[in-house]
Every structure is written in structure tokens, then in C-alpha cells.
Amino acid sequence: MRKNKNNEWDKLNAIEKHEAGYLWDKTSSYKSSFEPDVDKAFARFQKATSEQASPAKVRSLSRYTFLRVAAAILFIVGAFGLWQHFNAKPPTEVFATTATPEEILLDDGTFVTLNKNSSLHYPAAFKGGKRVVELEGEGFFTVAKNPQKPFIIKTAKTQVRVLGTVFNVRAYRQEDFVEVAVKEGKVAFGTRNSANHLTLTADERGTYAINANKLIEEKSGLNEWGWKDRQLNFKAARMSEIKTILERFFGVKINLEGTFEGCTLTASFGKVKTIDDVLNGIAAGINVSIRKDSPNKRYTIIGHCQ
């Protein structure tokens, strides 16, 4: 309270006057010219309120940053596309035969003669470090030499690996064996799920007995690729083997009636025209007789040979 010259001061009683005077004396030393710093106070207010409730920051990408992100995405997509291009399997061609053998020349210069009712799956162009084809049926291969690029023939159960040679592969699904016979060079023949294999050279034959899961190596019977030139040449051939070869060669059905465990045949028929020529030659060579049911293309070989 500030002293003034009006009568209000005089109206106060003695105690009130005493107390008012005491307060006046205590506060008389404070500056009466105090001026508040408004700008500084407002700044403190802004700081306090921003710390209490700070809204989430939203940052917008600059055009330069956006282009960098887009370029990175395009690079990743492009790299993935290139990876797919170089690692994808090349397009596969299928060459199949029906009633007659046919010939095919592969991209690398390999020449294949496919027996009837056979098929070969192969790429239009061989890429990478291997030349891989898949065979069902029978084929005679003259493989172009390329030491840096092995040639691999896969069947349902086996595979043949060569660098360049001449050989025959027989792998019909309805038969319980796969056979590889080498005419020239050297091949590795084994199953697809095992490292075990046979190394076969000229005039050797390898057979995989599917039911027994066994690889067998023996001398060639000379007739393994005779079908290619319509020739039949048997060397110590078993009757069961002759039966199968004639059925495939002429498209007929042959039954064996009798005992033939000890029968083998060595004979060369050259280029043959009919099955009757061959059966008559077999009957003359060993003690058997032939019964023919021509309308149904069925023949029976009758005899006992132990």
C-alpha cells in the first residue's frame, strides 16, 4: 500500500496504522520501476508446452531421395531377372518315334538314331558345363567330342556319362533292365542315385537289373545296335534275350514253350526282311521248332535245351 495525502490514512485506527507502517518499511527497498520481460517469458512458455505434447514428425522425401530409392528397387528387380535368365533351364525339345527308327542331329553335333517307340528330351541349345538329355526307349549315340563338356544321358533309373564316343542305350519302361553297349570309346554307366558305376569300353556291355538293383558287366553280344541297320547278329545270346530282341525288332509276340536255360545262339543274319527268315534260321541252328499264328502276329518257339 502506498501512502497518500487523502483522509483514508487518518481513518485507520492505531493498530492498523502500526501494521501498515511496518509493511511499508519492509517493502520500501524494492524497486518500484519493475518491467517484465515478455519475450523471454513467452519463449519459456513455448518450450514447456512443446515438451509436454510433441506431435509425431512427418518427413517428406525429397525428389533426390525418391529417385535414389526407385533406382535401388529397379536394380534389385533387374538383378533378380538376370539371375533367373542365367539359371533357368533352357527350353526342352522332344523327339519321338512311332513305328520306325528315326535320326536326329543335336546342337553340339551329336548324332542320334532313335529306335521305334522311343523318345528323347534335349535342350534346343546346350548351355553350361554339361550336355544333358533324357531317353525313354532305345537310342544309338555318336557323341561329338568335347572334353570340357561331358555328355550325359539320363533314363528313369540310370545315367550314362561320356566325353565323346559311340554306344547304344536301351531303357524301355516296360522292361526290367537298362542296357548300355559300347562300340567305340569309353563310357561311365551307373544308377542316378549312387556313385557306383561301370566303366565300359569297346565291345563291352553293361546291364542294370532293376529288380535286383545290380550292375552287370559282360562282353557285347554284337546285336545291341543291329536294329539301326536292320541287321541281326547274335553271339552266345540266350533264348530269353533273342525273344525280347525279335519282339522289339519286328513288333510281334513270341512265347517260349519248353526248357531253354542251356540254349545260346551265335549267328549273323545280316540285313533281314521278315521274322520268318530269322525263326527258320534259329530252328536250323538249335533243336527247336516254330509254331506260327500269323493273323495275330504271334509265334511260339518249342524245344528243350539244357
C-alpha positions in Angstrom: 0.0 0.0 0.0 1.4 3.3 -1.0 1.0 6.4 1.4 -1.2 9.2 0.0 -2.4 12.6 1.0 -6.1 11.8 1.4 -8.1 11.2 4.6 -8.2 7.4 4.2 -4.9 7.2 6.2 -6.3 9.2 9.0 -9.4 7.0 9.4 -7.3 3.9 10.2 -7.0 3.0 13.9 -3.7 3.0 15.7 -3.1 -0.8 15.3 -3.9 -0.8 11.6 -1.6 2.2 11.2 1.2 0.4 13.0 0.9 -2.7 10.8 0.6 -0.7 7.6 3.7 1.3 8.6 5.6 -1.9 9.3 4.8 -3.4 5.9 5.7 -0.1 4.2 9.1 0.0 5.8 9.9 -3.7 4.8 9.0 -3.2 1.1 10.3 0.3 0.6 13.6 -1.1 -0.5 12.2 -3.0 -3.6 12.4 -1.3 -7.0 9.2 0.4 -7.9 10.2 0.5 -11.6 10.0 -3.3 -12.3 9.3 -4.1 -16.0 8.6 -7.8 -17.0 10.5 -9.4 -20.0 7.5 -10.5 -22.1 9.5 -12.1 -25.0 11.6 -14.2 -22.6 8.6 -15.4 -20.7 6.7 -16.4 -23.9 9.8 -18.3 -25.1 9.8 -20.3 -21.9 6.1 -21.0 -22.3 6.5 -22.3 -25.8 9.3 -24.6 -24.7 7.3 -26.0 -21.8 4.2 -26.7 -23.9 6.2 -28.4 -26.7 7.9 -30.8 -24.3 4.5 -31.8 -22.8 2.8 -32.7 -26.1 5.2 -33.1 -29.0 3.3 -34.2 -32.2 4.7 -37.0 -34.4 7.2 -35.7 -37.0 6.2 -36.3 -40.7 9.1 -36.2 -43.0 8.6 -35.9 -46.8 11.1 -37.4 -49.2 12.9 -35.0 -51.3 12.9 -35.7 -55.1 16.5 -36.7 -55.0 15.9 -39.2 -52.2 12.9 -40.6 -54.1 14.9 -41.2 -57.2 17.6 -43.0 -55.2 15.1 -45.4 -53.7 13.5 -46.0 -57.1 16.9 -46.7 -58.7 17.7 -49.2 -55.9 14.4 -51.1 -56.4 15.0 -51.3 -60.2 18.5 -52.6 -59.6 17.2 -55.4 -57.3 14.5 -56.3 -59.8 16.9 -56.3 -62.7 19.5 -58.4 -60.9 16.8 -61.0 -60.0 15.7 -61.1 -63.6 19.2 -61.7 -64.8 19.7 -64.5 -62.2 16.5 -66.2 -63.4 17.7 -65.9 -67.0 21.1 -67.5 -66.5 19.9 -70.2 -64.0 16.6 -71.2 -65.7 16.6 -74.5 -67.5 16.7 -74.0 -71.3 13.6 -74.9 -73.3 13.3 -78.6 -73.9 12.6 -80.2 -77.2 11.1 -83.7 -77.5 11.8 -86.0 -80.4 9.7 -89.2 -80.5 9.3 -92.1 -82.9 6.4 -94.5 -83.5 6.6 -97.5 -85.9 10.1 -96.8 -87.4 13.5 -95.6 -86.2 14.4 -92.0 -87.0 17.6 -89.9 -86.9 18.2 -86.6 -85.2 21.2 -84.2 -85.1 21.7 -82.3 -81.8 23.0 -78.7 -81.3 26.5 -79.9 -80.4 26.9 -82.2 -83.5 25.9 -85.4 -81.7 24.1 -87.8 -84.0 21.3 -90.0 -82.5 19.3 -92.8 -84.1 16.2 -93.5 -82.1 14.6 -96.9 -82.3 10.8 -97.1 -82.8 8.5 -96.2 -79.9 11.3 -94.2 -78.2 11.6 -90.5 -77.2 14.5 -88.1 -76.5 14.2 -84.9 -74.4 17.0 -82.4 -75.1 17.6 -78.7 -75.0 17.5 -76.6 -78.2 21.0 -75.4 -77.3 23.4 -76.9 -74.8 24.4 -74.3 -72.1 26.6 -74.5 -69.0 29.2 -77.2 -68.3 27.2 -80.2 -69.3 25.2 -81.7 -72.2 22.2 -83.4 -70.7 19.5 -85.4 -72.5 16.8 -87.8 -71.3 16.0 -91.0 -73.1 13.0 -93.4 -72.9 13.3 -96.4 -75.2 16.4 -97.1 -77.2 18.9 -94.9 -79.0 22.3 -95.3 -80.8 24.5 -92.3 -80.0 27.5 -90.9 -81.8 28.5 -88.2 -79.4 30.6 -85.2 -80.6 33.8 -84.9 -78.6 34.1 -82.1 -76.0 36.4 -82.8 -73.0 35.2 -79.7 -71.3 31.5 -80.5 -71.6 30.5 -84.1 -70.7 27.5 -85.6 -72.4 25.0 -87.2 -70.0 22.1 -89.5 -70.9 19.5 -89.9 -68.1 16.9 -92.7 -68.0 14.3 -93.3 -65.4 16.8 -95.3 -63.2 20.3 -94.8 -64.7 22.6 -92.4 -66.4 25.5 -92.6 -68.9 28.3 -90.1 -68.9 30.7 -89.7 -71.8 33.0 -87.2 -73.4 32.7 -88.4 -76.9 32.1 -92.0 -78.1 29.7 -94.4 -79.9 27.4 -96.6 -78.0 23.8 -97.9 -77.6 21.4 -97.3 -74.8 18.3 -99.4 -74.2 15.8 -98.3 -71.5 12.2 -99.2 -72.2 9.9 -98.6 -69.2 8.2 -101.9 -69.6 11.4 -103.9 -69.4 13.1 -104.8 -66.1 16.6 -103.8 -67.2 18.6 -101.0 -68.7 21.5 -101.8 -71.1 24.5 -99.9 -72.5 26.7 -101.4 -75.2 29.8 -99.6 -76.3 31.0 -99.7 -79.9 33.8 -97.1 -79.7 35.5 -95.2 -76.8 34.6 -95.3 -73.1 31.5 -94.6 -71.0 30.6 -94.5 -67.3 27.3 -96.3 -66.6 25.5 -96.3 -63.3 22.4 -95.5 -61.4 21.1 -92.0 -60.8 21.1 -92.2 -57.0 24.5 -93.8 -56.4 28.2 -93.1 -57.1 28.8 -96.7 -58.1 29.2 -97.2 -61.9 30.8 -99.4 -64.5 33.5 -98.2 -66.9 32.7 -99.7 -70.3 35.0 -99.7 -73.3 34.6 -101.1 -76.9 32.8 -104.4 -77.2 31.6 -104.3 -73.6 28.1 -104.2 -72.3 26.7 -103.1 -69.0 23.3 -104.1 -67.7 21.4 -102.7 -64.7 18.9 -105.3 -63.3 16.2 -103.0 -61.9 14.6 -105.6 -59.6 17.9 -106.8 -58.2 19.4 -103.3 -58.1 22.5 -104.7 -59.6 25.0 -103.6 -62.3 26.4 -106.4 -64.5 29.4 -106.1 -66.9 29.9 -108.5 -69.8 31.1 -108.8 -73.3 28.9 -107.4 -76.0 26.6 -109.7 -77.9 27.2 -107.8 -81.1 23.5 -107.3 -81.7 22.8 -104.4 -79.4 22.8 -101.8 -82.2 21.9 -104.1 -85.1 18.3 -102.7 -85.2 19.8 -99.4 -86.5 20.7 -101.1 -89.9 18.0 -103.8 -89.8 20.6 -106.4 -89.0 20.6 -109.2 -86.5 23.8 -110.6 -85.2 23.8 -112.9 -82.1 26.9 -114.0 -80.2 26.2 -116.6 -77.4 22.8 -115.0 -77.0 20.3 -116.6 -74.6 16.9 -117.5 -75.8 15.2 -115.1 -73.5 17.3 -112.3 -74.9 16.6 -113.4 -78.5 12.9 -113.5 -77.8 12.9 -109.9 -76.5 15.1 -108.6 -79.4 12.8 -110.2 -82.0 9.7 -108.9 -80.4 11.1 -105.4 -80.4 12.6 -105.7 -83.9 9.5 -107.0 -85.7 6.7 -105.8 -83.5 5.4 -109.3 -82.7 4.7 -111.5 -79.7 6.8 -114.7 -79.1 6.2 -117.4 -76.5 8.8 -119.9 -75.3 7.5 -123.4 -74.7 9.9 -125.8 -73.2 13.2 -125.6 -71.4 15.8 -123.2 -72.7 18.2 -122.5 -69.8 21.2 -124.0 -71.6 20.4 -122.6 -75.0 22.6 -120.0 -76.6 22.8 -118.9 -80.2 25.7 -117.5 -82.3 24.5 -116.4 -85.7 24.6 -113.5 -88.2 21.6 -112.9 -90.3 22.8 -109.7 -92.0 20.1 -107.4 -93.2 16.8 -109.2 -92.7 13.3 -108.5 -94.1 10.9 -110.8 -92.3 10.8 -112.6 -88.9 10.1 -115.9 -90.7 13.6 -115.8 -92.2 15.1 -115.4 -88.7 12.9 -118.0 -87.0 13.7 -120.6 -89.7 17.4 -119.8 -89.2 17.1 -120.3 -85.4 15.2 -123.6 -85.9 18.0 -124.8 -88.1 20.7 -123.8 -85.7 19.4 -125.4 -82.5 16.9 -128.1 -81.6 13.7 -126.1 -81.6 10.5 -125.9 -83.7 8.4 -122.9 -84.6 4.6 -122.6 -84.4 3.1 -119.6 -86.1 -0.2 -117.8 -85.7 0.2 -115.2 -88.4 -3.1 -113.3 -88.2 -2.3 -112.2 -84.6 1.5 -111.8 -85.2 2.1 -114.5 -82.5 4.8 -117.1 -82.6 5.9 -119.9 -80.3 9.4 -121.4 -80.1 9.2 -125.0 -78.8 12.1 -127.1 -77.6 14.3 -128.4 -74.8 17.8 -127.2 -74.5 19.8 -127.8 -71.3 
